[in-house]
């Protein structure tokens, strides 16, 4: 059974760690289950075309966006120190394009 705490910080044993990947050209969609909260702490994108931008959406709202106007072969990582929360029933969408896959990192815990 999970250890009770003051509500501040979940114990590592209470977390389901996520690495969500949208492969090249796909968009990943995940619906947060009832009674859970998904927190995204970082994402990694690679953009090879100046016409493209990557987006992370909560339902239909853009909560993070990345665009780059210089070609690069290096991935770009953004960290969200306080996390971006998605609540039960929210749809998390991670966009990717044909040039590079995109990954989001975070955890899911009880609400």
C-alpha positions as CSV (number, residue, x, y, z in Angstrom):
1,X,0.0,0.0,0.0
2,X,1.2,3.5,-0.8
3,X,2.6,5.5,2.0
4,X,0.5,8.4,3.2
5,X,2.1,11.8,3.1
6,X,1.2,15.5,3.6
7,X,0.1,15.8,-0.1
8,X,3.2,17.7,-1.1
9,X,5.2,15.2,-2.9
10,X,4.3,11.6,-4.0
11,X,6.7,8.9,-3.1
12,X,8.6,7.2,-6.0
13,X,6.7,4.0,-5.4
14,X,3.4,5.9,-6.0
15,X,4.4,7.1,-9.5
16,X,4.0,5.6,-12.9
17,X,6.8,7.1,-14.9
18,X,6.1,8.1,-18.5
19,X,8.1,8.4,-21.7
20,X,5.5,9.1,-24.3
21,X,6.7,9.1,-27.9
22,X,5.2,10.4,-31.1
23,X,7.1,8.7,-33.8
24,X,8.0,10.5,-37.0
25,X,4.9,11.9,-38.7
26,X,2.5,10.8,-36.0
27,X,0.6,12.5,-33.2
28,X,0.3,10.8,-29.9
29,X,-3.0,11.1,-27.9
30,X,-3.4,9.9,-24.4
31,X,-6.5,10.3,-22.2
32,X,-5.7,10.6,-18.4
33,X,-7.7,7.9,-16.6
34,X,-10.2,8.6,-13.8
35,X,-8.6,9.3,-10.5
36,X,-5.2,10.2,-12.0
37,X,-3.1,13.2,-12.8
38,X,-0.4,13.2,-15.5
39,X,2.5,15.7,-15.0
40,X,4.8,16.4,-17.9
41,X,8.3,17.6,-16.8
42,X,10.2,17.8,-20.1
43,X,10.0,17.1,-23.8
44,X,12.6,16.5,-26.5
45,X,12.0,17.6,-30.1
46,X,14.0,17.7,-33.2
47,X,13.1,20.2,-36.0
48,X,14.8,19.9,-39.4
49,X,12.4,22.2,-41.3
50,X,11.9,25.9,-40.5
51,X,8.2,25.6,-41.5
52,X,7.4,23.2,-38.7
53,X,6.6,23.8,-35.0
54,X,5.8,21.2,-32.4
55,X,2.9,21.5,-30.0
56,X,1.8,19.9,-26.8
57,X,-2.0,20.2,-26.2
58,X,-4.4,19.8,-23.3
59,X,-7.6,18.9,-25.0
60,X,-7.5,21.6,-27.7
61,X,-5.4,24.2,-25.8
62,X,-1.8,24.6,-26.7
63,X,0.2,24.3,-23.4
64,X,3.7,24.2,-24.9
65,X,5.1,25.0,-28.3
66,X,8.5,24.7,-29.9
67,X,9.6,26.2,-33.2
68,X,13.0,26.7,-34.6
69,X,14.1,28.7,-37.6
70,X,17.5,27.2,-38.2
71,X,18.2,23.7,-39.4
72,X,19.8,21.5,-36.8
73,X,20.4,17.8,-36.4
74,X,20.6,18.1,-32.6
75,X,17.5,17.4,-30.5
76,X,16.1,20.3,-28.4
77,X,15.0,19.6,-24.8
78,X,12.7,21.9,-22.8
79,X,12.2,21.3,-19.1
80,X,9.1,22.4,-17.2
81,X,10.3,22.8,-13.6
82,X,6.9,22.9,-12.0
83,X,5.4,20.4,-14.6
84,X,2.4,20.7,-16.8
85,X,-0.6,18.9,-15.3
86,X,-3.3,17.0,-17.1
87,X,-6.2,15.9,-15.0
88,X,-8.6,12.9,-15.2
89,X,-10.4,13.0,-18.6
90,X,-8.0,15.5,-20.2
91,X,-6.5,14.5,-23.5
92,X,-2.8,14.9,-23.8
93,X,-1.6,15.3,-27.4
94,X,2.0,15.4,-28.5
95,X,2.7,16.4,-32.1
96,X,5.5,15.1,-34.3
97,X,6.4,15.6,-37.9
98,X,8.2,13.5,-40.5
99,X,11.6,15.0,-39.7
100,X,12.1,13.8,-36.1
101,X,10.3,11.9,-33.3
102,X,9.1,13.8,-30.2
103,X,9.2,12.5,-26.6
104,X,7.5,13.7,-23.4
105,X,8.7,12.7,-20.0
106,X,6.8,12.8,-16.7
107,X,4.8,10.8,-14.3
108,X,1.2,9.8,-13.5
109,X,-0.1,9.6,-9.9
110,X,-3.3,9.4,-8.0
111,X,-5.3,12.6,-8.0
